[in-house]
Amino acid sequence: MRLNVVEAGEGPPVVLLHGLFGSGQNWGGIQRQLATRHRVLAIDLRNHGASPRAAAMDYPAMAADVAETMAGVTAAPAAVLGHSMGGKVAMVLALQEPQLVSRLVVADIAPIRYPPALRAYVEAMQAITLRPGLTRRDADAALAETIPEPGIRAFLLQNLRLQESPPDWRLGLAEIAAAMPGIEGFPELPGRYAGPVLVLAGERSGYVRPASTPGFEALFPDLRFATVAGAGHWLHAENPAGFLAALEPFLG
């Protein structure tokens, strides 16, 4: 599947992969900064943003989409940076198609199975009645019954197209809901990726723990870790300066 791509800048290519419920536009400020030295491609993964919808949403399929898209825009090999779900896609891409990945950056995710905590987000979004005249305040109030954090609700509601009549989601919610068991996990794949790998963790996030280090080391022998101070899971949004300070020397 060819995916939607937004490009900026010139130079060595860098591919940016967003997390679950996100889109390429989530990388806006990071993309603009990196574009001063690189050709930066922010991609919408399948069932997200302006990319096509599909029932299958396993990591090998999503990584194959990225490989096809990179080939289609002549952006390989590239440095590949993925956050959260996008980090898992990036890891699978590096393991399946190592010749496409010059270096790998994994932002606040590990190659492990996580608890099903985010399924409630999908259910809450699906439960909103998409009626003509729906306001953002109405939708926010509906989500608040399940999701108390205003920042998370605001992030999810970026996907709600209120200008449509009736409103609709810029997400394949049914496809995402069906795929959640696979999204929470990580596939068993043969081989290792020998290129340089940087794992960035948010200081206040629990997604990358010391217990996940052996899983990384088993797949990525040329591995280094860095922590983004004061940041949680959305480390590139919560501390963009710290994120870039750790990332840019690695990209070179």
ROGU-293293 format. One record per residue: residue number from 1; x, y, z of N, C-alpha, C, O in turn. Coordinates in steps of 0.001 Angstrom, whole numbers, plus 524288, in hexadecimal, padded with zeros to 5 digits. Layout:
- k/n.X/n.Y/n.Z/ca.X/ca.Y/ca.Z/c.X/c.Y/c.Z/o.X/o.Y/o.Z
- NUM/X/Y/Z/X/Y/Z/X/Y/Z/X/Y/Z
...
***
This chain:
- k/n.X/n.Y/n.Z/ca.X/ca.Y/ca.Z/c.X/c.Y/c.Z/o.X/o.Y/o.Z
- 1/80348/7FB57/80000/80000/80000/80000/80372/804E5/80000/806FD/80566/80337
- 2/80260/8087A/7FC5F/80503/80D8C/7FC5F/80256/81118/80057/7FD8E/8119A/8005A
- 3/80566/8137C/803A3/8036A/816A0/807EE/803E6/81C6B/806BE/806FF/81E07/8036F
- 4/800CA/81F85/8097D/8012B/82537/808FE/80630/82724/80B92/8078A/8258C/80FE7
- 5/808F0/82AA0/808C9/80DF5/82CAF/80AA2/80DF1/83299/80A31/80C24/834C7/8064D
- 6/80FF7/8352E/80E39/81102/83ACC/80DF8/816E4/83B7F/80E5F/8194D/839C4/81227
- 7/81939/83E0D/80A75/81EE6/83EB7/80A37/82078/84449/80B7B/81D87/847FC/80A98
- 8/82537/844CA/80D97/8278A/849EC/80E78/82D6C/84954/80E66/82F84/84564/81031
- 9/8301A/84D43/80C51/835C8/84D7B/80C92/8388C/84A4D/8086E/83622/8478F/8054E
- 10/83DB4/84AC1/80882/8411D/847EF/804E6/845B6/845C3/807F7/84743/847E5/80BFC
- 11/847DE/84176/805FB/84C53/83F0A/8087E/84B59/83948/80958/847DE/8370C/806E3
- 12/84E57/836CF/80CC7/84D8A/83143/80DE4/847FD/83057/80FE3/8461A/8334E/8132B
- 13/8455B/82C4B/80DF9/83FDC/82B93/80F70/83F28/829A5/8150A/8422B/82678/81706
- 14/83B13/82BB1/8177A/83955/829FA/81CA9/8337F/828E9/81C3E/8308D/82C42/81A71
- 15/831CF/82453/81DDF/82C4C/822CC/81DC7/82A2B/822FB/82356/82C89/820D2/826EB
- 16/825B3/8258D/82410/8233C/82616/8292A/81E20/822FD/82942/81AD8/82395/825CB
- 17/81D7B/81FB2/82D38/818E2/81C66/82DC6/81636/81D92/832F7/8189A/81D19/8371D
- 18/8114B/81F17/832BA/80E50/820A8/83753/80C52/81BEF/83A5E/80CDD/81778/838AA
- 19/80A02/81D04/83EE7/807BE/818F6/84226/801FE/8181C/84120/7FFB0/81A91/83DB2
- 20/7FFAF/81495/84427/7FA2A/81351/843AD/7F6D3/8182C/84488/7F7DA/81B41/84813
- 21/7F2DC/818D4/8414B/7EF38/81D43/84142/7F1B8/82254/83F49/7EF3D/82671/83F75
- 22/7F68F/82217/83D6F/7F938/826CD/83BA0/7F920/82744/835B7/7F615/824A9/8330E
- 23/7FC7C/82A9A/833BB/7FD41/82B42/82E1B/8027F/82DEE/82D46/8050C/82F99/830FE
- 24/8040C/82E50/82869/80904/830D6/8273C/80952/8366E/82928/80D8E/83857/82A66
- 25/804DD/83916/8296B/804F9/83E91/82B06/8067C/83F3C/830C2/807CA/84390/83264
- 26/80657/83B0B/833D5/80812/83B66/83942/80DD7/83CD2/839B5/80F9A/83E9F/83DCD
- 27/810C9/83BFF/83577/81669/83D13/8358F/817AF/842AA/833E8/81C42/843F1/83325
- 28/813B8/84607/83354/81477/84B28/830F1/81963/84E10/83286/81CA3/84F33/82F2B
- 29/81A0E/84F51/83788/81E8E/85258/83939/823A2/84F64/8389E/82796/851AB/83719
- 30/82399/84A4E/839CB/8284F/8471A/83928/829C4/846C5/83369/82E5C/8472B/8320D
- 31/825E5/8460C/83005/826FE/845C3/82A6F/82965/84ADA/8287B/82D2F/84AC0/82586
- 32/8273E/84F49/82A18/8295D/8544D/8284A/82F01/85500/82A05/83239/856EF/82703
- 33/8303E/85377/82EC6/83595/85409/830B0/83956/8506A/82DC0/83D8B/85212/82C1D
- 34/837CF/84B88/82D18/83B3B/847D2/82A63/83BDC/8493D/824A5/83FDA/847FF/82246
- 35/837E9/84BD9/8225C/8380A/84D20/81CCD/83C26/85131/81B71/83D20/8521E/816D4
- 36/83E94/853A5/81F4E/842DF/8573C/81E1B/847B3/85459/81C31/84B26/856B4/819D0
- 37/847F9/84F2E/81D3B/84C8A/84C19/81BA6/84B2B/8470D/818D5/84E9A/8447A/816A8
- 38/84627/8459B/818DA/8449B/84087/816D4/83FC2/840FE/8135E/83CCE/844C6/813B8
- 39/83F07/83D20/81012/83A08/83C58/80D65/8369E/83918/8110B/837B4/83480/811F4
- 40/83292/83B71/81317/82F88/838F4/8173E/82A26/83779/8152E/82752/83AC1/81316
- 41/828C5/83286/815C9/823D1/83077/813D5/82085/82EB2/81877/821D3/82AE1/81B16
- 42/81C46/83178/81975/8189A/83008/81D94/8142D/82CEB/81B15/8115D/82EE8/817B9
- 43/81397/82818/81CBB/8100E/82462/81A3A/80B44/82378/81DAD/80BB1/82329/82274
- 44/806AC/82309/81B29/801F6/82129/81DCD/801C1/81B39/81D24/80182/81953/818BA
- 45/801DA/8184F/8215C/80161/812A8/82108/7FBD3/8110E/81F74/7F82D/8142A/81FD2
- 46/7FB3D/80C3A/81DB6/7F60E/80A7D/81BF5/7F205/80B2A/82050/7F335/80A91/824EF
- 47/7ED46/80C6B/81EBA/7E8E6/80D79/82244/7E9AA/81265/82586/7E70C/8131A/8297E
- 48/7ED32/815C5/823E4/7EE30/81AB1/8268D/7EEB8/81F10/82280/7F083/81E33/81E1F
- 49/7ED1C/823C4/82413/7EDE2/82855/820CD/7EB82/827B3/81B6A/7E71A/825DC/81ADA
- 50/7EE7E/82941/8176E/7EC99/82914/81213/7EE31/8241F/80F2F/7ED7D/823C4/80A71
- 51/7F052/8204F/811F8/7F1C7/81B5E/80F76/7ED13/817BF/80F04/7E92F/8187B/811BF
- 52/7ED66/813D5/80B95/7E8EE/81050/80AC8/7E7A6/80D0F/80F9C/7EACA/80C91/81337
- 53/7E2FA/80ADF/80F8F/7E12A/8075D/813A9/7E1D5/801B9/811D7/7E19A/80096/80D2D
- 54/7E2A8/7FE3F/8158E/7E32B/7F8B3/81457/7E204/7F591/81934/7E322/7F74E/81D8C
- 55/7DFC5/7F0EB/81884/7DE65/7EDAA/81CF9/7E341/7EBB7/81FD1/7E36E/7EBB1/8249F
- 56/7E738/7EA13/81CD2/7EC04/7E832/81F45/7EF04/7ECC6/82194/7EF88/7F0E5/81F27
- 57/7F102/7EBF9/8265C/7F3FF/7F029/828CF/7F843/7EDE5/82C50/7F96B/7F009/83075
- 58/7FA95/7E992/82AA1/7FEE6/7E74D/82D8B/803EC/7EA3A/82C38/80426/7ED07/82851
- 59/807E3/7E996/82F67/80CAC/7EC95/82EA3/80F93/7EB3D/82994/81186/7EED3/82708
- 60/80FF8/7E64C/827FB/8126C/7E54F/822E7/80FA0/7E80C/81E66/81232/7E9FC/81AD4
- 61/80A65/7E83F/81E7D/80785/7EAED/81A58/80898/7F0C4/81A73/80963/7F326/81659
- 62/808A2/7F31D/81F19/809AA/7F8BB/81F73/80F3F/7FA07/81DD4/81033/7FE05/81B54
- 63/812F0/7F6A4/81F41/81858/7F78D/81DA4/818E6/7F70B/817BA/81BD5/7F9FE/81551
- 64/81619/7F351/8155F/8163B/7F2C1/80FB1/81405/7F793/80CFE/815F7/7F922/808E1
- 65/80FF2/7F9FD/80F45/80DEC/7FEEA/80D2D/8122E/80313/80D07/812E2/805C5/8091B
- 66/81501/8038C/8115C/8191A/80790/811B6/81D60/8066D/80DB2/81F4E/80A04/80B25
- 67/81EDC/8017D/80D1F/822DB/80015/80948/8211B/80187/803C4/82420/803C0/800C1
- 68/81C35/80045/80272/81A28/80185/7FD3F/81A07/8076D/7FC5F/81B4A/80955/7F824
- 69/8187C/80A46/80071/8181F/80FF0/7FFF7/81D7E/81266/7FF5E/81E2F/815F1/7FC31
- 70/82152/8108D/80266/826A3/8128C/801E5/828C5/8118F/7FC6C/82B43/814F7/7FA1F
- 71/827CD/80CEC/7FA5A/8299C/80BBB/7F50B/826EA/80F36/7F114/8295C/810EE/7ED50
- 72/821E7/81045/7F1E0/81EF1/81364/7EE26/820A9/81907/7EDD0/82004/81B89/7E9C3
- 73/822DC/81B10/7F210/824AE/82084/7F20A/82AA2/820D6/7F20F/82CE3/824F9/7F305
- 74/82D24/81C64/7F0F9/832DE/81C0D/7F0AC/83563/81E62/7F58C/83861/82223/7F545
- 75/83417/81C0C/7FA04/83615/81DF5/7FF06/83877/81980/8022F/83798/81914/806E5
- 76/83B73/81639/7FF93/83DF7/811E9/80246/8438D/8114F/80052/84490/811FF/7FBAB
- 77/84730/81009/803CD/8465F/80F3F/80967/84589/81471/80C44/8472E/81892/80A6C
- 78/84300/8142B/810BB/841D1/818CF/813D4/84288/8179C/81998/8423D/8131A/81B40
- 79/84378/81BB2/81C9C/842E0/81B43/82241/83D07/81AF7/8235E/83A03/81E18/82150
- 80/83B6D/81742/82692/835D8/81674/827AF/834F7/81744/82D84/83774/814C5/830C9
- 81/83162/81ACA/82EBB/83011/81C2A/83417/82A4E/81B0B/834FC/826F8/81D0D/83229
- 82/8291F/817DD/838E1/823B6/816A4/83A0F/82282/8176C/83FC4/825A1/8160A/84327
- 83/81DEA/819AA/840DA/81C20/81A6C/8463B/817CB/81697/8477C/81429/815EE/84467
- 84/81825/8140A/84C03/8140D/8109E/84DFD/812CE/80C69/849E8/81659/8098E/8485A
- 85/80DF5/80BEB/84822/80CBD/80808/84428/81047/808AA/83F6A/81205/804CA/83D2A
- 86/81158/80D7F/83DE3/814DC/80E73/83981/81A5B/80C85/83A90/81D28/80B16/836EC
- 87/81BF8/80C78/83F8E/82106/80A42/840EB/8212E/80468/8400B/8252A/80248/83E64
- 88/81CD7/801CA/84128/81C9D/7FC2F/84003/81CB3/7FB36/83A21/81F46/7F796/8384E
- 89/819E3/7FE72/83728/81A19/7FDFA/8317C/81FB0/7FEBC/82F93/82187/7FBCE/82C3B
- 90/82264/802A3/831AC/827C2/803B7/83010/82B5E/7FF24/83157/82EBE/7FDC5/82E33
- 91/82AAD/7FCC8/835ED/82DF2/7F84E/83750/82CFD/7F3C2/8339F/830B0/7F13E/831DC
- 92/82809/7F2AD/8326E/826D8/7EE62/82EDB/828F5/7EF84/82965/82AF8/7EBFE/826D0
- 93/82887/7F45B/8279D/82AC1/7F5CA/8228E/8309F/7F4B8/82276/8329D/7F285/81EAE
- 94/83368/7F644/8269C/83912/7F569/826CF/83A68/7EF9D/826D5/83E51/7EE08/82486
- 95/83735/7EC70/82969/8383A/7E6D2/82996/836D4/7E421/82476/83976/7E06E/822E0
- 96/832AD/7E5F7/821D7/830E9/7E37D/81CFB/833D8/7E580/81838/834FD/7E282/814A2
- 97/83511/7EA86/8182A/83779/7ED01/81391/83C1D/7F059/81559/83BFA/7F51F/814C3
- 98/84026/7EDF7/81778/84470/7F10C/819BB/84735/7F48E/815D3/84984/7F881/8174F
- 99/846FE/7F326/810DA/8499A/7F65C/80CE4/846E8/7FBA0/80C2D/84932/7FF2F/809E4
- 100/8421F/7FC31/80E11/83F41/80118/80D92/8405B/804E0/8120E/83F19/80980/811B1
- 101/842B2/802EE/81642/84335/805F7/81B14/848F8/806F3/81C3B/84BDA/8035B/81D9A
- 102/84A9B/80BD4/81BA9/85018/80D1E/81CB1/8513A/80D7A/82282/85581/80C27/82441
- 103/84D6D/80F3F/82578/84DA9/80F44/82B2A/84826/80F9C/82D40/8449D/81162/82A84
- 104/84764/80DEE/8320F/8422B/80D3D/83441/841BE/81037/83962/8453A/80FFB/83CB0
- 105/83D64/81309/83A00/83C3B/815BA/83EE9/836F0/813D2/840CD/8330F/8141B/83DF9
- 106/836CE/811E2/84597/8320A/80FD0/847F3/830A0/81354/84C81/8338F/813AC/8504C
- 107/82C25/815F3/84C2E/82A9D/819D0/85017/82670/8178E/853BD/821EB/816E3/8523C
- 108/82806/81670/85871/824AD/81504/85CD9/8211E/8105F/85BCD/81C60/8109B/85C95
- 109/82384/80C34/85A08/820B9/80739/85959/824DE/802E9/8595B/82965/803DE/8580C
- 110/8234E/7FE38/85AD0/826E1/7F9C4/85ADA/8247E/7F54E/857AC/81FC7/7F542/856BF
- 111/827B7/7F190/855FF/825B5/7ED24/852E3/82347/7E8F6/85667/82514/7E482/85699
- 112/81F20/7EA88/8592C/81C84/7E71D/85CE9/8169B/7E7C9/85C5D/814BD/7EB2F/85985
- 113/813B1/7E470/85F2F/80E05/7E501/85F7D/80CA2/7E897/86403/80EBE/7E818/8684E
- 114/80907/7EC3F/862FB/8072B/7EFDB/866F5/801A2/7EE6F/86898/7FED4/7EBE3/865A1
- 115/80001/7F00A/86D47/7FAA0/7EEFD/86EFD/7F6A6/7F1A2/86B64/7F7FA/7F553/8689D
- 116/7F1C3/7EFBF/86B70/7EDC6/7F1D2/867D3/7EB4A/7F6EA/869AB/7E68D/7F791/8692F
- 117/7EE5D/7FA84/86BC2/7EC38/7FF49/86E11/7E9B1/802E2/86A12/7E60A/805B8/86B63
- 118/7EB8E/802D6/86533/7E99E/8068E/86153/7E4A2/804CA/85E94/7E267/807BF/85B83
- 119/7E2E3/8001A/85F9E/7DE01/7FE59/85D2F/7D96D/801C4/85EF3/7D5B8/80299/85C01
- 120/7D9B6/803B8/863C2/7D585/8071A/865B7/7D52B/80C20/86297/7D0E7/80E3F/861F5
- 121/7D99C/80E1C/86095/7D984/812CA/85D52/7D664/811CA/85854/7D327/814FB/856C2
- 122/7D769/80D5A/855E2/7D4AD/80C11/85107/7CED1/80BA3/8520E/7CBA8/80DBB/84F19
- 123/7CD68/808F2/85635/7C7E2/80837/8576E/7C538/80D70/8588A/7C0C4/80E4B/856F0
- 124/7C7F8/810F2/85B4B/7C5B2/8160F/85C7E/7C4F2/8194A/8578C/7C10A/81C0A/85705
- 125/7C89E/818F9/853F7/7C816/81BD6/84F10/7C3AB/8199D/84BCB/7C0AF/81C91/84973
- 126/7C333/81479/84B99/7BF0C/81205/84897/7B9AB/8132F/84AE1/7B5C3/81323/84813
- 127/7B977/81439/84FFB/7B478/81518/85296/7B235/81A8B/85199/7AD9D/81B74/852B0
- 128/7B558/81E2C/84F8E/7B360/8236A/84E75/7AF98/82330/849D8/7B0E4/8210F/845BB
- 129/7AB03/82557/84A84/7A733/82593/84648/7A8AD/82A00/84297/7A8AC/82E92/84417
- 130/7A9EE/8289E/83DCC/7ABC8/82C79/839F7/7A718/82EEB/83733/7A5DC/82D98/832BE
- 131/7A48D/83279/839EB/79FC9/834F4/837EF/7A109/83A58/835B2/7A4C3/83CD2/83775
- 132/79E14/83C37/831EC/79EC9/8419A/83018/79E44/84565/834AB/79AD7/844CD/837FD
- 133/7A1A4/84938/834C9/7A185/84D13/838F8/7A4C1/84BA1/83DB3/7A508/84EA5/8416F
- 134/7A739/8470B/83DA1/7AAA3/84583/841F4/7AEF8/8498A/84299/7B165/84B22/83EC4
- 135/7AFF1/84B2B/8475E/7B41C/84EEC/8486D/7B8BF/84C29/84AF8/7B858/847C8/84CEA
- 136/7BD19/84EE2/84ADE/7C1B1/84CB1/84D6C/7C0BD/84C25/85345/7C287/84862/855AC
- 137/7BDF5/84FD5/8558E/7BCCA/84F7D/85B24/7B97E/84AAA/85C51/7BA64/847FD/86036
- 138/7B5A9/8498D/858F0/7B270/844DE/8599F/7B5D5/83FEE/8596E/7B563/83C7C/85CC2
- 139/7B92C/83FAD/85589/7BC77/83B0D/854DE/7C03E/83A7A/85972/7C123/83626/85B57
- 140/7C275/83ED8/85B36/7C60B/83EB1/85FA2/7C339/83CBA/86487/7C559/8398D/86772
- 141/7BE81/83E99/86567/7BB83/83CE9/869F4/7BA53/8370F/869B5/7BA69/83461/86DB2
- 142/7B93A/8351D/8650A/7B828/82F89/8646E/7BD02/82C44/865B5/7BC9B/82832/8683B
- 143/7C189/82E0C/863F7/7C660/82B32/86516/7C7E9/82B88/86AD2/7CA4E/827EE/86CEB
- 144/7C686/82FE3/86D60/7C834/830CA/872C9/7C623/82CA8/87682/7C874/82BC2/87AA0
- 145/7C1D6/82A23/87523/7BFC1/82602/87881/7C38F/82177/8790B/7C39D/81EC6/87D07
- 146/7C6C3/8209F/874FE/7CA8A/81C54/87501/7D021/81E34/8758B/7D362/81B8D/877E3
- 147/7D142/822CA/8735F/7D6A6/824C0/87301/7D6FF/829DF/87608/7D585/82DEF/873ED
- 148/7D8DF/829D7/87ADD/7D8D8/82E9A/87E07/7DCED/8329E/87C74/7DC62/83735/87DC8
- 149/7E108/83103/879A5/7E556/83492/8786C/7E3E9/8381B/873D3/7E323/83629/86F7F
- 150/7E38B/83D41/874A6/7E21E/840D3/8705B/7E5E6/8409C/86BC5/7E43C/84110/86748
- 151/7EAEB/83FEF/86CCB/7EEB9/83FCE/8688C/7EDFB/83B2C/864F6/7EE8C/83BA1/86036
- 152/7ECB5/836B4/8673C/7EBCD/8320D/86403/7E6D4/832B3/860CC/7E6AF/83141/85C37
- 153/7E2B9/834E5/86338/7DDE3/835D4/8603D/7DEE4/83992/85BB8/7DCF5/838BC/85766
- 154/7E1E2/83DA8/85CAF/7E30D/84167/85881/7E60C/83EC2/85413/7E50F/83FD0/84F7D
- 155/7E9B8/83B4E/85575/7ECB9/83870/85181/7E91D/83505/84E39/7E988/834F5/8496F
- 156/7E598/83233/850C1/7E208/82EC6/84DE1/7DE4F/831E1/84A70/7DD1C/83046/84611
- 157/7DC7E/8364D/84C65/7D8A3/8395F/84981/7DAFA/83C4D/844E3/7D812/83E86/841C4
- 158/7E01C/83C5D/84461/7E271/83E72/83F96/7E098/83B5D/83AD3/7E0B9/83D54/83670
- 159/7DEE4/8368D/83BB6/7DD37/8332A/83770/7D778/833C4/83601/7D5A8/83149/8324D
- 160/7D495/836FD/838D6/7CEFF/83785/837DD/7CE0A/83C12/83426/7CF46/8408C/83563
- 161/7CBD6/83AE6/82F9B/7CAD0/83EE9/82B9B/7C55C/8411F/82C6C/7C188/83F28/82A46
- 162/7C512/8453F/82F90/7C006/8479C/830DF/7BDC0/84ABF/82C5C/7B915/84BE5/82C53
- 163/7C104/84C27/82888/7BF1C/84F3C/82421/7BBD2/84BF5/8206C/7B903/84E1C/81D2A
- 164/7BC1D/846CA/820D9/7B8F2/84361/81D90/7B367/8430B/81FC7/7B293/8440D/82468
- 165/7AFA4/841A5/81C82/7AA46/84112/81E52/7A817/83BD0/81C67/7A6CD/83B4F/817CD
- 166/7A7A9/837E7/81FDD/7A911/8382B/82561/7AEF9/837CF/82620/7B1C4/83653/82282
- 167/7B0E9/83928/82AC8/7B68D/838B1/82BCB/7B85D/8330E/82B1B/7B546/82F65/82B8B
- 168/7BD5C/8326A/82A09/7BF8B/82D25/829C8/7C524/82D2F/82BC9/7C770/83149/82CCC
- 169/7C73A/82881/82C4F/7CC7F/827DC/82E61/7D074/8275E/829FA/7CF6E/824DD/82600
- 170/7D4EB/829BE/82AB9/7D94C/82935/82718/7DC93/82478/828A6/7E15F/82488/82853
- 171/7D9E1/82069/82A54/7DC44/81B8C/82C15/7D8CA/8170A/82A6A/7D407/817A0/82A16
- 172/7DB23/81292/8295D/7D815/80DDA/8289A/7D725/80B56/82DE6/7D9D3/8079D/82F58
- 173/7D34E/80D62/830D0/7D28F/80BA3/83632/7D10F/805DF/83687/7D2EB/80313/839F8
- 174/7CDB8/80418/832F9/7CC31/7FE98/83322/7D0EB/7FB13/8322B/7D18D/7F712/834C0
- 175/7D433/7FC94/82E7A/7D8E0/7F97F/82D4E/7DCAB/7F994/831EE/7DEF3/7F593/8334E
- 176/7DD51/7FE2F/8344F/7E0CF/7FEA0/838CF/7DEC5/7FB59/83D5C/7E1C8/7F89F/83FED
- 177/7D9B3/7FB9B/83E5B/7D771/7F89A/842A7/7D87F/7F2C6/841F7/7D9F7/7F01C/845B0
- 178/7D7C0/7F0CD/83D33/7D893/7EB3F/83C31/7DE4F/7E9BA/83CA7/7DF8A/7E541/83DEB
- 179/7E1CB/7ED67/83BA3/7E764/7EC45/83B82/7EA21/7ED14/840BB/7EEC8/7EBF2/84128
- 180/7E765/7EF00/844B8/7EA03/7F062/8499B/7ED33/7EBF5/84C0C/7F176/7ED05/84DFE
- 181/7EB64/7E70B/84C0F/7EEB8/7E2F3/84E5C/7F415/7E296/84BBE/7F802/7E1BF/84E63
- 182/7F444/7E335/846A1/7F94A/7E31B/843EE/7FC79/7E7FB/844D7/80140/7E7B3/84555
- 183/7F9E4/7EC7A/84512/7FCA3/7F16A/845F5/7FF37/7F169/84B50/80378/7F38F/84BF5
- 184/7FCB4/7EF0D/84F1C/7FEE9/7EEE1/85463/803C9/7EB79/854B0/8071A/7EC44/85814
- 185/80438/7E7B6/8512C/80894/7E411/8515E/80D0D/7E597/84DD0/80D73/7EA0B/84C0A
- 186/8106C/7E1C4/84CCE/814CD/7E27B/8492D/815EB/7DD30/846BE/81648/7D947/84984
- 187/81679/7DD04/84189/81711/7D7EE/83EFB/81C6D/7D584/83FEA/82049/7D842/840C0
- 188/81C92/7D05E/83FC1/8218D/7CD95/83FED/823B2/7CD49/83A62/82143/7CB0B/836E5
- 189/8284D/7CF96/839A4/82AAF/7CFC6/83475/83038/7CD9E/834BB/832E5/7CE58/838A9
- 190/831F5/7CB02/830A9/8374B/7C8F1/830B6/83B3F/7CD47/82FB9/839F7/7D15A/82D83
- 191/84005/7CC56/83164/8444E/7CFD9/8301F/8449C/7D491/833AB/8417A/7D551/8373D
- 192/848A3/7D7CB/8327A/8498A/7DC93/83572/84AC2/7E0F6/831A0/84C2D/7E000/82D22
- 193/84A2F/7E5CE/83378/84B97/7EA60/83063/850CE/7EC63/8326C/85141/7EDCB/836FF
- 194/854C3/7EC86/82F05/85A10/7EDBA/830B7/85B55/7F386/830AA/85F74/7F50E/8329E
- 195/857F4/7F6CC/82E81/8590D/7FC5D/82E40/8588E/7FF04/8338A/856C2/7FCA2/8374F
- 196/85A29/80400/833D1/859E4/806DD/838C6/85443/807F8/83A69/850FF/80968/83730
- 197/85331/8074A/83F64/84DF3/807F2/8418E/84E38/80B6A/84664/85176/80A9F/849DB
- 198/84AC2/80F43/8468B/84A2A/812AB/84B16/844B3/811F0/84D4A/840D6/81270/84A78
- 199/84460/810C2/8524D/83F5A/81061/85509/83ECB/81524/85889/841F8/815FD/85C0C
- 200/83ABF/8183F/85794/839AF/81CE8/85AAE/83506/81BCE/85E44/830E9/81A14/85C79
- 201/835B3/81CCC/86343/83187/81BE5/8670B/8302D/820FA/869CC/8339E/82427/86AE4
- 202/82B35/821C0/86AEA/82991/8262E/86E0D/82ABD/8252B/873CD/829A7/820F1/875D1
- 203/82CF1/82908/87667/82E6E/82858/87BE4/829C4/826CE/87F46/82A5C/823BD/882EE
- 204/82528/828E2/87E1D/82080/827DF/88148/81D05/823A2/87EE7/8189C/822DC/880A7
- 205/81EF3/820F1/87B00/81BEF/81CDB/87868/81D83/81784/87A7D/82201/816AE/87BFE
- 206/819CB/813F0/87A8F/81AFC/80E9E/87C23/81B3C/80ACA/877A7/81B44/80610/87888
- 207/81B68/80CB0/872E8/81B43/8093B/86E5B/8206A/80658/86D6E/82062/801E7/86B97
- 208/824D1/808CF/86EAD/829E9/80647/86DF5/82C5A/805A2/8735A/82DF2/80972/875D1
- 209/82C9E/800D2/87520/82EA0/7FF9F/87A52/833A6/7FC69/879DF/834B8/7FA2A/875C2
- 210/836B7/7FC31/87E12/83B79/7F8EF/87DE7/83A5C/7F34B/87C5C/83D9F/7F0C7/879E2
- 211/835CA/7F14A/87DCE/8348C/7EBD6/87C88/83407/7EAE6/876B0/83456/7E670/874EB
- 212/8333C/7EF18/873A5/832B7/7EE6F/86DF9/837F2/7EE80/86B28/83824/7ED7F/86675
- 213/83C3B/7EFAD/86DF2/84160/7EFF6/86B6E/842F6/7EAE3/868C2/844D0/7EB1B/86454
- 214/84256/7E653/86B32/843DD/7E182/86872/840FA/7E0B6/86353/84339/7DEB8/85F92
- 215/83C04/7E23F/8631F/8391E/7E1BD/85E40/83B6A/7E512/859EE/83BC5/7E35B/85574
- 216/83CFD/7E9DB/85B42/83FA9/7ED27/85774/844DE/7EAB9/855CB/8460E/7EA6F/85124
- 217/847F0/7E8FE/85999/84D30/7E703/8586C/84D08/7E221/8550B/8509D/7E12F/851FB
- 218/848EA/7DF07/85593/8487E/7DA49/85269/847B9/7DB7B/84CA4/84918/7D84F/8494C
- 219/84584/7E013/84B72/84441/7E179/8460D/847F4/7E578/843B9/848B1/7E59C/83EF9
- 220/84A4E/7E8BE/84708/84D48/7ED46/8452B/8528A/7ED8F/847F8/852DF/7EFE9/84C27
- 221/856A3/7EB3D/845CA/85BB1/7EB18/8487F/85E60/7F066/848FA/86152/7F13C/84CB0
- 222/85D71/7F401/84554/85FE8/7F931/84584/85BF4/7FD04/847E0/8594A/7FFDE/84510
- 223/85BA3/7FD06/84D09/85740/7FF5D/84FC9/85920/8035D/853C0/85D02/8028D/85678
- 224/8564D/807B0/85405/85743/80B88/85823/85210/80DAF/85A04/84E34/80DB4/85725
- 225/85203/80F82/85EE6/84D52/81199/8615C/84E39/81738/862FF/85296/818C0/86452
- 226/849FF/81A4F/862E2/84A2A/81FA7/864E9/844DA/820E4/8673E/840E0/81EB4/865A7
- 227/844D5/8246F/86B0C/84008/825FE/86DB2/83EF8/82BB9/86CA1/84281/82EF7/86CEE
- 228/83A1D/82CF9/86B63/83879/8325E/86A83/83638/83469/86FA8/8322B/83291/8717B
- 229/838DD/83830/871EC/83792/83A15/87725/8321E/83C80/87759/8307E/83F47/873C6
- 230/82F5E/83B65/87B8F/82A60/83DEB/87C92/825F0/83C55/87901/821B8/83EA0/87945
- 231/826C4/83880/875B3/822D0/83703/871D4/82044/831E2/8734A/822AE/82E7C/875B0
- 232/81B4F/83162/871C9/8188C/82C79/8723A/818BC/8298B/86D1A/81C9E/829BF/86A45
- 233/81476/826CB/86BEB/81473/8237A/86745/814C9/826A4/86239/81756/824F2/85E84
- 234/8123F/82B38/861FF/81274/82E7A/85D49/81731/8321A/85DAD/816AA/836E2/85DB3
- 235/81BD2/82FBA/85DFC/82099/8328B/85F42/82208/836AC/85B3C/8243A/83AB6/85CA5
- 236/820DA/835C4/85643/82245/8398B/85237/81ECC/83E60/8526A/8204F/84281/85079
- 237/81A2E/83DEA/854BB/816AF/84269/8555E/8177D/8450F/85A9E/816F3/849D2/85B09
- 238/818C7/84207/85EA0/81939/84422/863E8/81E70/846E0/864D3/81EAF/84AA3/867CF
- 239/82295/8450A/86250/827AF/84793/862BF/82A6C/8474B/85D77/82E2E/8445B/85CD8
- 240/82891/84A54/859A5/82AE9/849F2/8546E/830AF/84B68/85450/833B2/8491D/8515A
- 241/8323D/84F2D/8577C/837C4/850B1/85784/83B21/84C3C/85988/83F39/84B16/85748
- 242/83975/849B7/85DBB/83C66/8454D/85FC9/83C67/840AD/85C14/8404C/83DE6/85B94
- 243/83804/83FE3/8597F/8379B/83BAA/855AA/83B7B/83C8A/85136/83E54/838F9/84FB4
- 244/83B90/84141/84F27/83F1F/84277/84AD1/844CA/84252/84C8A/8482D/840C1/84981
- 245/845E7/843EE/85158/84B4C/843DB/85341/84D76/83E51/8536E/8521E/83D7E/85290
- 246/84A13/83A83/8548F/84BC5/83510/85489/84BDA/832C0/84F12/84F16/82F67/84DD9
- 247/84839/83496/84BC2/8479A/8323A/84694/84B92/8342B/84293/84DDD/83107/83FBF
- 248/84C66/83940/8424E/84F6B/83B7F/83DEE/8550B/8398A/83DAF/856ED/8387B/83963
- 249/857DA/838FF/84217/85D2D/836CA/84193/85D2B/83137/83F70/860C7/82FB0/83CA7
- 250/85932/82E38/840B3/858EB/828DA/83EC0/857F3/828C7/838E0/85A21/82588/83613
- 251/854A4/82C69/83700/853AE/82C9F/83163/85869/82E87/82E60/85938/82D02/829E3
- 252/85B8F/831DC/830D6/86059/833A5/82E5B/85F81/83816/82A98/8633C/839FB/82839
***
